[in-house]
């Protein structure tokens, strides 16, 4: 079992972005396991916020990786 990480002052959206920077190949299920106390659907919600804000994009489809926009 993966030990949950407490979210920082950035909140869940910020921590999700941090995890994408640290390991771009993580999917929503793995991110939810790492963060703890959030479902994969909850992570998808925060990933969609980041995509709408133009901060990230998914390259290579569902088996791809997260790419941070400049």
HELIX and SHEET records of a PDB file:
HELIX    1   1 UNK A   11  UNK A   22  1                                  12    
HELIX    2   2 UNK A   28  UNK A   35  1                                   8    
HELIX    3   3 UNK A   40  UNK A   52  1                                  13    
HELIX    4   4 UNK A   61  UNK A   63  5                                   3    
SHEET    1   A 2 UNK A  56  UNK A  59  0                                        
SHEET    2   A 2 UNK A  65  UNK A  68 -1                                        
END                                                                             
